[in-house]
Amino acid sequence: MRLTRTSDLWWKNAVVYCLDVETYQDSSGDGTGDFAGLTQRIDHLVRLGVTCVWLMPFYPTRERDDGYDITDFYAVDPRLGTLGDFTEFVRTARDRGIRVIADLVVNHTSDHHPWFQDARSSRESEHRDWYVWADTPPEDGPEGVVFPDVEKSVWEYDEGTEQYYLHRFYKQQPDLNVANPAVRDEIARIMGFWTQLGLSGFRVDAVPFLLETDGQDDADQLPDPHEYLADLRAFLGRRSGDAVLLGEVNLPYPETARFFGDQDSSRGDELTMCFDFIGMQRMYLSMARGKAAPLAAALRERPAAPRDAHWATFVRNHDELTLDKLDDDERAEVFAAFGPDKDMQLYDRGLRRRLPPMVEGDRRRVELAYSLLFTLPGTPVLFYGEEIGMGENLAAEGRQAVRTPMQWTADKGGGFSTADAGRLPNPVVEGAFGPRRVNAHDQAQDPDSPLSRMRTLIERYREAPELAWGDYEVLDTDDSGVLAHVSSLPEGAVLALHNFSDGPVTATTTVPGLKGGRLLTDLFTGDTVKAAAGGKVSADLAPYGYRWLRVNTPLDDPDRTTAV
């Protein structure tokens, strides 16, 4: 694999790390994380192997939706620092070889944003058409409420102008009217502003809602929303040729694939990457059942991304661990296995938990999930704290349970801040997963810690270009608990085996094109496995065990004469 190609398309084998500046490191002692503190922690990410940081919203906000209710798209929230602090972080990250992307939240604004304040001042105001208004909520308009525990409708009555405005999220977040050319131009300016300050792209929030036109009276006459997304991608390409758009698109596979853009194009012309929500949810179903079939079926169903695009894989993200694409019985299985208490669930569709407490601290099951993260085809995305096995704090409201302060040291505040607990953005995790037992400092000194294992997983992933760049195939096995898949390039291949069951197995699979007698080397232990006739491979797996087996290359095996 030519390094020039992998550097041009850096996102194909990136390791993305999502964090909230507010909860990462407080440098001033006021209880709130800030850019100055984050910058001082950058070498933790370097040692981990992170190549791209994804920043959750850091813009000025009313804090009605944890920063997603933005009042100014061109500034930094004063609690987190200044534009100077932001650019110093980006510069330092670049110096360490880490790119930075940020949330692009332009589906809506805060109701205190100057645009909306002007829009609601009069029906004739300059920004009136920047939002979606109706005399009465249209019957064929949007029906789904994103936060059903708080909102009962997506329309809110504005007494001043005696019309309803659309809000797919909270009523404090009126939806922008992206059908308005002026709004589209403004979104492009926002992207241009932050790329000029060093960003390498954006994670695009709630993409399907951003493109939705159902609430518009003239929806049939409006331009194709996908054409707009293609315009945004083209604009970003002109401003920064290697910048990316990572899209939050939680839809069935065929619909999600549309957001990559032109399937006949090798590059795709819309989103650079789409999160694989289906694969993530099926992984948890496989873990709950101890059977590989649900995840194997998802991988076989998943459409191929355009050549220069990619899927993004994850174990959990910053929201609830959504299970909305499972049917009711399947979701009930995952709830029973990993979140049986009602307080652990959210919106009747997801879990507000992190993985380690879900499996009662079983390191084998935790490692199984992260081995899958780095071997399944796609760009792996980590949520801060996953590298040390952080838990959640269910005392925090809703999705805040997993957005707790980062745990750096064993002291009461976890090394996040010296401020009193009441001044922190969210309470620190307590109990078995609290800072005393789970923190980055102690784990950095322990070669057998979760942090050390995560570093090793990332190292092996980066050393195996087949995993990021290769064509993959899910293989049949003789054990229902084992998932086998092979990722291949002309230069070589890696066979990954994962045991979802709680018992040891000897798994057997057949690798197409592999000749009998060829050796496969375990990338973690250096042990070898010899293929039998017809490419049959048998390997021992511990309970919840995994193995990454590389077919020996010419450098490893001088007698090798074929690609596989």
C-alpha positions as CSV (number, residue, x, y, z in Angstrom):
1,M,0.0,0.0,0.0
2,R,1.6,3.3,-1.1
3,L,2.0,5.8,1.7
4,T,1.3,8.6,-0.8
5,R,-2.2,7.2,-1.3
6,T,-2.9,6.6,2.3
7,S,-1.8,10.2,3.2
8,D,-4.0,11.7,0.5
9,L,-7.0,9.9,1.8
10,W,-6.0,10.2,5.5
11,W,-9.5,9.4,6.8
12,K,-9.5,5.8,5.4
13,N,-7.2,4.6,8.2
14,A,-7.6,7.4,10.8
15,V,-8.3,6.9,14.4
16,V,-11.0,9.5,15.4
17,Y,-11.4,10.6,19.0
18,C,-14.5,12.5,20.0
19,L,-14.4,14.8,23.1
20,D,-16.2,17.6,24.7
21,V,-13.9,20.5,25.7
22,E,-16.2,21.3,28.6
23,T,-15.6,17.9,30.3
24,Y,-12.0,17.1,29.2
25,Q,-9.6,19.2,31.3
26,D,-10.1,22.4,33.4
27,S,-6.9,24.5,33.4
28,S,-8.3,27.4,35.4
29,G,-10.0,25.7,38.4
30,D,-13.4,27.2,37.6
31,G,-15.0,23.7,37.1
32,T,-15.3,23.9,33.3
33,G,-12.9,22.3,30.8
34,D,-11.3,24.6,28.4
35,F,-9.0,24.7,25.3
36,A,-6.0,25.5,27.4
37,G,-6.5,22.4,29.4
38,L,-7.2,20.3,26.4
39,T,-4.0,21.5,24.7
40,Q,-2.0,20.3,27.7
41,R,-3.5,16.8,27.4
42,I,-2.7,16.5,23.7
43,D,0.2,14.1,24.3
44,H,-2.2,11.6,25.9
45,L,-3.9,11.4,22.5
46,V,-0.5,11.1,20.7
47,R,0.5,8.1,22.9
48,L,-2.8,6.5,22.4
49,G,-2.5,6.7,18.6
50,V,-5.2,9.2,17.8
51,T,-4.9,10.8,14.4
52,C,-8.0,13.0,14.4
53,V,-9.8,14.8,17.2
54,W,-13.6,15.5,16.8
55,L,-14.7,18.4,18.9
56,M,-18.2,18.5,20.2
57,P,-19.8,22.0,20.0
58,F,-17.6,24.7,21.6
59,Y,-19.5,27.7,20.3
60,P,-21.4,30.2,22.5
61,T,-24.6,28.6,23.8
62,R,-27.5,28.9,26.2
63,E,-26.7,25.4,27.4
64,R,-30.2,24.1,26.8
65,D,-28.9,21.1,24.8
66,D,-25.3,20.7,26.0
67,G,-23.9,23.1,23.5
68,Y,-26.0,22.1,20.5
69,D,-28.2,25.2,20.9
70,I,-25.8,27.7,19.4
71,T,-26.0,31.5,19.7
72,D,-23.0,32.4,17.5
73,F,-21.4,30.2,14.9
74,Y,-18.3,32.3,14.6
75,A,-17.0,32.3,18.1
76,V,-15.8,30.2,21.0
77,D,-17.9,29.9,24.2
78,P,-16.1,32.3,26.7
79,R,-16.2,29.5,29.3
80,L,-14.0,27.4,27.1
81,G,-11.5,30.1,26.1
82,T,-10.9,32.4,23.1
83,L,-10.4,32.0,19.4
84,G,-6.7,32.3,20.2
85,D,-6.9,29.3,22.6
86,F,-8.8,27.4,19.9
87,T,-6.2,28.1,17.2
88,E,-3.3,27.3,19.6
89,F,-4.9,23.9,20.2
90,V,-5.3,23.2,16.5
91,R,-1.7,24.3,15.9
92,T,-0.4,22.1,18.7
93,A,-2.5,19.1,17.5
94,R,-1.1,19.6,13.9
95,D,2.4,19.7,15.3
96,R,1.8,16.3,16.9
97,G,0.3,14.9,13.6
98,I,-3.3,15.1,14.7
99,R,-6.0,16.7,12.6
100,V,-9.1,18.4,14.1
101,I,-12.7,18.3,12.9
102,A,-15.7,19.8,14.7
103,D,-19.4,19.5,14.9
104,L,-21.3,21.4,12.2
105,V,-24.7,22.0,13.8
106,V,-26.7,23.9,11.2
107,N,-30.0,22.1,11.3
108,H,-31.1,24.6,13.9
109,T,-30.0,27.5,16.1
110,S,-30.7,28.6,19.7
111,D,-33.9,30.6,20.0
112,H,-31.6,33.3,21.5
113,H,-29.5,33.5,18.3
114,P,-29.7,37.0,16.8
115,W,-31.1,35.5,13.6
116,F,-34.1,34.1,15.4
117,Q,-34.5,37.1,17.6
118,D,-34.8,39.2,14.4
119,A,-37.0,36.5,12.7
120,R,-39.6,36.5,15.5
121,S,-39.7,40.3,15.8
122,S,-41.9,40.7,12.7
123,R,-43.2,38.7,9.8
124,E,-41.4,41.2,7.5
125,S,-38.0,41.0,9.3
126,E,-34.8,40.3,7.4
127,H,-34.3,36.8,8.9
128,R,-38.0,35.7,8.9
129,D,-37.5,33.3,6.0
130,W,-34.3,31.9,7.6
131,Y,-36.7,29.7,9.7
132,V,-39.7,27.5,8.9
133,W,-43.1,29.1,9.8
134,A,-46.7,28.0,9.4
135,D,-50.1,29.5,10.4
136,T,-51.1,26.0,11.4
137,P,-48.9,23.0,11.6
138,P,-49.3,21.2,8.2
139,E,-50.8,17.7,8.4
140,D,-48.1,16.3,6.1
141,G,-45.3,18.0,8.0
142,P,-42.6,16.3,10.1
143,E,-44.2,14.0,12.8
144,G,-41.2,12.4,14.6
145,V,-40.2,14.0,17.9
146,V,-36.5,13.5,18.7
147,F,-36.9,14.0,22.4
148,P,-40.3,12.4,23.3
149,D,-39.7,12.7,27.0
150,V,-39.7,16.5,26.8
151,E,-41.5,17.6,23.5
152,K,-44.9,16.5,22.3
153,S,-44.8,18.3,19.0
154,V,-42.2,19.6,16.4
155,W,-44.2,22.9,16.1
156,E,-44.1,25.7,18.7
157,Y,-46.5,28.7,18.7
158,D,-44.8,32.1,18.7
159,E,-47.2,34.6,20.3
160,G,-45.5,37.7,18.9
161,T,-46.0,36.9,15.3
162,E,-48.9,34.5,15.8
163,Q,-47.3,31.6,13.8
164,Y,-45.8,28.3,14.5
165,Y,-42.1,27.6,14.0
166,L,-40.6,24.1,13.2
167,H,-38.2,22.5,15.7
168,R,-37.2,18.8,15.2
169,F,-35.3,18.9,18.5
170,Y,-36.1,21.1,21.6
171,K,-38.4,24.1,21.2
172,Q,-35.5,26.2,22.2
173,Q,-33.8,25.1,18.9
174,P,-35.8,26.5,15.9
175,D,-35.0,24.8,12.6
176,L,-33.1,26.7,9.9
177,N,-34.7,26.9,6.5
178,V,-32.0,25.4,4.3
179,A,-34.2,25.9,1.3
180,N,-33.4,29.6,1.6
181,P,-30.3,30.4,-0.6
182,A,-29.2,33.0,2.0
183,V,-29.1,30.3,4.7
184,R,-27.2,28.0,2.4
185,D,-24.6,30.8,1.7
186,E,-24.3,31.4,5.4
187,I,-23.6,27.8,6.2
188,A,-20.9,27.8,3.6
189,R,-19.4,30.9,5.2
190,I,-19.4,29.1,8.6
191,M,-17.5,26.2,7.1
192,G,-15.1,28.5,5.3
193,F,-14.4,30.4,8.5
194,W,-13.4,27.4,10.6
195,T,-11.4,25.7,7.9
196,Q,-9.4,28.9,7.5
197,L,-8.6,28.5,11.2
198,G,-7.3,25.0,10.7
199,L,-10.1,22.5,10.8
200,S,-9.8,19.5,8.6
201,G,-13.6,19.0,8.2
202,F,-16.8,18.6,10.1
203,R,-19.0,16.0,11.7
204,V,-22.4,17.0,10.3
205,D,-25.1,16.8,12.9
206,A,-28.5,15.2,12.1
207,V,-28.0,15.2,8.3
208,P,-31.4,13.8,7.3
209,F,-33.1,16.6,9.3
210,L,-30.8,19.2,7.8
211,L,-32.0,18.2,4.3
212,E,-35.7,17.8,5.2
213,T,-38.2,20.0,3.3
214,D,-41.4,18.3,4.5
215,G,-42.5,21.3,6.5
216,Q,-42.3,23.7,3.5
217,D,-45.4,24.8,1.6
218,D,-43.4,24.6,-1.7
219,A,-41.5,21.4,-0.9
220,D,-42.3,20.0,-4.4
221,Q,-40.7,22.9,-6.1
222,L,-37.5,23.0,-3.9
223,P,-34.1,21.8,-5.1
224,D,-33.1,18.2,-4.4
225,P,-31.6,18.3,-0.9
226,H,-28.9,15.9,-2.0
227,E,-27.8,18.5,-4.6
228,Y,-27.3,20.9,-1.7
229,L,-25.2,18.4,0.2
230,A,-23.1,17.9,-2.9
231,D,-22.7,21.7,-3.1
232,L,-21.4,21.8,0.4
233,R,-18.9,19.0,-0.3
234,A,-17.7,20.8,-3.4
235,F,-17.4,24.1,-1.5
236,L,-15.4,22.3,1.2
237,G,-13.2,20.7,-1.4
238,R,-12.4,24.0,-3.0
239,R,-11.5,25.5,0.4
240,S,-9.5,22.5,1.7
241,G,-9.0,19.6,-0.7
242,D,-8.4,17.0,2.0
243,A,-11.2,18.1,4.4
244,V,-14.0,15.6,5.3
245,L,-17.7,15.6,6.0
246,L,-18.5,12.8,8.6
247,G,-22.3,12.4,8.6
248,E,-24.7,11.4,11.4
249,V,-27.2,9.4,9.3
250,N,-29.1,6.9,11.3
251,L,-31.2,5.3,8.6
252,P,-31.5,1.8,7.0
253,Y,-28.5,0.9,4.8
254,P,-30.0,1.7,1.4
255,E,-31.1,5.2,2.5
256,T,-27.8,5.9,4.3
257,A,-25.8,4.9,1.3
258,R,-27.5,7.7,-0.7
259,F,-25.7,10.3,1.4
260,F,-22.4,9.2,0.0
261,G,-23.6,10.7,-3.2
262,D,-23.2,9.5,-6.7
263,Q,-22.7,5.7,-6.5
264,D,-21.4,5.6,-10.0
265,S,-18.6,7.9,-9.0
266,S,-15.4,6.4,-7.5
267,R,-15.2,9.3,-5.0
268,G,-18.8,10.0,-4.1
269,D,-19.8,13.7,-4.0
270,E,-21.6,14.1,-0.7
271,L,-20.5,12.8,2.7
272,T,-17.0,11.5,3.0
273,M,-18.0,9.1,5.8
274,C,-21.2,7.9,7.3
275,F,-21.6,6.3,10.7
276,D,-22.6,2.6,10.6
277,F,-25.5,2.7,13.1
278,I,-26.9,-0.6,11.9
279,G,-23.7,-2.5,12.4
280,M,-23.3,-1.0,15.9
281,Q,-26.7,-2.0,17.0
282,R,-26.3,-5.5,15.5
283,M,-23.0,-5.9,17.4
284,Y,-24.8,-5.4,20.7
285,L,-27.5,-7.9,19.7
286,S,-24.7,-10.4,18.9
287,M,-23.1,-9.7,22.2
288,A,-26.4,-10.2,24.0
289,R,-27.1,-13.5,22.3
290,G,-23.6,-14.8,22.2
291,K,-24.1,-15.5,18.5
292,A,-22.3,-13.9,15.5
293,A,-25.3,-14.1,13.1
294,P,-26.8,-10.6,13.7
295,L,-23.6,-8.7,13.1
296,A,-22.6,-11.1,10.2
297,A,-25.9,-10.4,8.5
298,A,-25.4,-6.6,8.9
299,L,-21.9,-6.8,7.3
300,R,-23.2,-8.8,4.4
301,E,-26.1,-6.3,3.9
302,R,-24.0,-3.2,4.2
303,P,-23.6,-1.4,0.8
304,A,-20.0,-0.7,-0.3
305,A,-19.0,2.9,0.0
306,P,-17.6,4.7,-3.0
307,R,-13.8,4.0,-3.4
308,D,-12.7,7.2,-1.7
309,A,-15.4,7.3,0.9
310,H,-15.7,5.2,4.0
311,W,-18.1,3.9,6.7
312,A,-17.3,5.0,10.3
313,T,-17.5,2.4,13.0
314,F,-18.1,2.9,16.7
315,V,-18.9,1.1,20.0
316,R,-20.8,4.1,21.4
317,N,-21.1,7.8,20.7
318,H,-21.9,10.9,22.8
319,D,-25.7,10.4,22.6
320,E,-27.8,7.6,24.0
321,L,-26.7,4.2,22.7
322,T,-29.5,4.0,20.2
323,L,-31.1,0.6,19.4
324,D,-33.9,2.1,17.2
325,K,-33.1,0.0,14.2
326,L,-33.7,-3.3,16.1
327,D,-37.2,-4.6,16.2
328,D,-39.0,-4.6,19.6
329,D,-38.1,-8.1,20.6
330,E,-34.4,-7.6,19.6
331,R,-34.3,-4.3,21.5
332,A,-35.8,-6.0,24.6
333,E,-33.0,-8.6,24.4
334,V,-30.3,-6.0,24.5
335,F,-32.1,-4.1,27.3
336,A,-32.4,-7.3,29.3
337,A,-28.7,-8.1,28.8
338,F,-27.1,-4.6,29.3
339,G,-29.6,-2.2,30.8
340,P,-32.5,-4.0,32.5
341,D,-33.4,-1.1,34.8
342,K,-35.7,1.6,33.4
343,D,-33.2,4.3,34.6
344,M,-30.6,2.8,32.3
345,Q,-32.8,3.3,29.3
346,L,-33.7,6.4,27.4
347,Y,-36.6,7.3,25.0
348,D,-37.6,3.6,24.9
349,R,-35.0,3.2,22.2
350,G,-31.5,3.3,23.7
351,L,-29.2,3.0,26.7
352,R,-27.5,5.8,28.6
353,R,-24.6,3.6,29.7
354,R,-21.0,2.9,28.7
355,L,-19.8,-0.6,27.8
356,P,-17.7,-1.6,30.8
357,P,-20.6,-1.4,33.4
358,M,-22.9,-3.0,30.9
359,V,-20.8,-6.2,31.0
360,E,-20.1,-5.8,34.7
361,G,-16.4,-5.0,34.1
362,D,-15.7,-8.2,32.1
363,R,-12.4,-7.2,30.4
364,R,-12.8,-10.0,27.9
365,R,-16.1,-8.7,26.6
366,V,-14.9,-5.1,26.5
367,E,-11.8,-6.1,24.5
368,L,-14.0,-8.1,22.1
369,A,-16.0,-5.0,21.2
370,Y,-12.9,-2.9,20.6
371,S,-11.2,-5.6,18.6
372,L,-14.3,-5.6,16.4
373,L,-14.1,-1.8,16.2
374,F,-10.6,-1.9,14.7
375,T,-11.0,-4.9,12.4
376,L,-14.5,-4.3,11.0
377,P,-14.2,-2.4,7.7
378,G,-14.5,1.3,8.4
379,T,-12.9,4.2,10.2
380,P,-12.9,3.6,14.0
381,V,-14.3,6.4,16.2
382,L,-13.7,6.5,19.9
383,F,-15.6,8.5,22.5
384,Y,-13.4,10.0,25.2
385,G,-12.8,7.8,28.2
386,E,-13.3,4.6,26.3
387,E,-9.6,4.0,26.2
388,I,-9.5,3.7,30.0
389,G,-12.8,1.9,30.5
390,M,-14.8,4.7,32.0
391,G,-18.3,4.1,33.2
392,E,-21.4,6.3,33.4
393,N,-23.1,8.2,36.2
394,L,-26.8,7.5,36.1
395,A,-27.4,10.4,38.6
396,A,-26.8,12.8,35.7
397,E,-29.8,13.7,33.6
398,G,-30.6,11.8,30.3
399,R,-27.6,11.6,27.9
400,Q,-25.4,13.5,30.3
401,A,-24.8,10.1,32.1
402,V,-22.0,9.3,29.7
403,R,-20.7,12.9,29.3
404,T,-19.0,12.9,32.7
405,P,-15.6,14.5,33.4
406,M,-12.5,12.7,32.0
407,Q,-10.7,10.7,34.7
408,W,-7.0,11.5,34.7
409,T,-6.0,10.7,38.2
410,A,-7.2,8.9,41.3
411,D,-8.2,12.0,43.3
412,K,-11.8,12.9,44.0
413,G,-12.2,15.2,41.0
414,G,-10.4,12.7,38.7
415,G,-7.7,15.2,37.9
416,F,-10.3,17.0,35.7
417,S,-10.6,20.1,37.9
418,T,-9.7,21.4,41.3
419,A,-13.2,23.1,41.7
420,D,-15.8,21.8,44.1
421,A,-18.0,19.0,42.7
422,G,-21.1,21.4,42.5
423,R,-19.3,23.5,39.9
424,L,-18.5,20.7,37.5
425,P,-20.6,20.4,34.2
426,N,-21.6,16.9,35.2
427,P,-21.0,14.7,38.3
428,V,-17.9,12.5,38.3
429,V,-18.4,8.7,38.0
430,E,-18.6,7.0,41.3
431,G,-18.1,3.4,42.6
432,A,-16.2,0.7,40.7
433,F,-15.7,2.8,37.7
434,G,-14.8,6.0,39.5
435,P,-11.4,7.8,39.3
436,R,-9.9,5.9,42.2
437,R,-10.1,2.6,40.2
438,V,-10.2,3.9,36.6
439,N,-7.9,6.7,35.6
440,A,-5.4,7.4,32.8
441,H,-2.4,8.1,35.1
442,D,-2.4,4.7,36.8
443,Q,-3.2,2.8,33.6
444,A,-0.3,4.4,31.8
445,Q,2.1,2.7,34.2
446,D,0.4,-0.7,33.8
447,P,1.2,-2.8,30.7
448,D,-1.9,-4.9,31.3
449,S,-4.3,-2.0,31.7
450,P,-7.2,-1.2,29.4
451,L,-5.3,1.9,28.2
452,S,-2.3,-0.2,27.3
453,R,-4.4,-2.7,25.5
454,M,-6.2,0.0,23.5
455,R,-2.8,1.4,22.5
456,T,-1.8,-2.0,21.3
457,L,-5.0,-2.5,19.3
458,I,-4.5,0.9,17.6
459,E,-0.8,0.1,16.8
460,R,-1.8,-3.2,15.2
461,Y,-4.6,-1.6,13.3
462,R,-2.2,1.1,11.9
463,E,0.3,-1.6,11.0
464,A,-2.3,-3.6,9.0
465,P,-3.4,-1.5,6.0
466,E,-5.6,-4.4,4.8
467,L,-8.1,-3.6,7.6
468,A,-8.7,-0.1,6.5
469,W,-8.1,-0.4,2.7
470,G,-8.9,-4.0,1.8
471,D,-11.9,-5.6,0.4
472,Y,-13.7,-7.6,3.1
473,E,-15.7,-10.7,3.1
474,V,-17.7,-12.3,5.9
475,L,-16.9,-16.1,6.0
476,D,-18.9,-19.0,7.2
477,T,-17.6,-20.8,10.3
478,D,-18.5,-24.1,12.0
479,D,-19.4,-22.4,15.3
480,S,-22.5,-20.0,15.7
481,G,-20.6,-17.9,18.2
482,V,-17.7,-17.0,15.9
483,L,-17.6,-14.2,13.4
484,A,-14.9,-14.6,10.7
485,H,-14.0,-12.0,8.1
486,V,-11.1,-11.4,5.8
487,S,-9.8,-8.1,4.6
488,S,-7.6,-8.4,1.4
489,L,-5.3,-6.3,-0.7
490,P,-3.1,-7.5,-3.6
491,E,-0.2,-7.3,-1.2
492,G,-1.8,-9.5,1.5
493,A,-4.7,-10.3,3.8
494,V,-5.8,-10.4,7.4
495,L,-8.2,-12.9,8.8
496,A,-10.1,-11.7,12.0
497,L,-11.9,-14.2,14.3
498,H,-14.1,-13.1,17.1
499,N,-15.8,-15.4,19.6
500,F,-19.1,-14.0,21.0
501,S,-19.7,-17.1,23.3
502,D,-18.6,-17.6,26.9
503,G,-16.8,-20.9,26.1
504,P,-13.6,-21.8,24.4
505,V,-13.9,-22.9,20.8
506,T,-11.7,-24.1,17.9
507,A,-13.1,-22.2,15.0
508,T,-12.8,-23.4,11.5
509,T,-13.4,-21.3,8.3
510,T,-12.3,-21.4,4.7
511,V,-10.4,-18.4,3.2
512,P,-11.1,-18.1,-0.5
513,G,-7.9,-18.4,-2.6
514,L,-5.7,-19.4,0.3
515,K,-3.5,-22.4,-0.4
516,G,-2.9,-25.3,1.9
517,G,0.4,-25.1,3.8
518,R,0.5,-21.3,4.0
519,L,1.2,-19.8,7.4
520,L,-0.9,-17.1,9.1
521,T,0.8,-15.1,11.9
522,D,-1.1,-13.8,15.0
523,L,-0.5,-10.1,15.0
524,F,-0.5,-10.0,18.8
525,T,1.5,-13.1,19.8
526,G,3.5,-13.9,16.8
527,D,2.2,-17.5,16.9
528,T,1.5,-19.1,13.5
529,V,-1.4,-21.2,12.2
530,K,-1.0,-23.4,9.1
531,A,-3.8,-23.5,6.5
532,A,-5.0,-26.9,5.4
533,A,-6.0,-27.9,1.9
534,G,-8.5,-25.7,0.2
535,G,-7.7,-22.7,2.4
536,K,-9.3,-24.2,5.6
537,V,-8.0,-22.5,8.8
538,S,-8.6,-23.7,12.3
539,A,-7.7,-21.6,15.3
540,D,-8.3,-21.7,19.1
541,L,-10.3,-18.9,20.7
542,A,-10.8,-18.3,24.4
543,P,-14.2,-17.3,25.7
544,Y,-14.9,-13.9,24.2
545,G,-11.5,-14.2,22.5
546,Y,-10.3,-12.8,19.2
547,R,-7.4,-13.2,16.9
548,W,-6.0,-11.2,14.0
549,L,-4.2,-13.5,11.6
550,R,-2.1,-12.1,8.7
551,V,-1.4,-14.3,5.7
552,N,2.3,-14.1,5.4
553,T,3.7,-11.7,2.9
554,P,6.8,-12.2,0.8
555,L,8.9,-10.4,3.5
556,D,7.6,-12.9,6.0
557,D,7.6,-16.0,3.7
558,P,10.3,-16.0,1.0
559,D,8.6,-19.0,-0.7
560,R,5.4,-17.2,-1.2
561,T,4.5,-16.8,-4.9
562,T,0.9,-15.8,-4.9
563,A,-1.1,-12.9,-3.5
564,V,-3.0,-15.0,-1.1
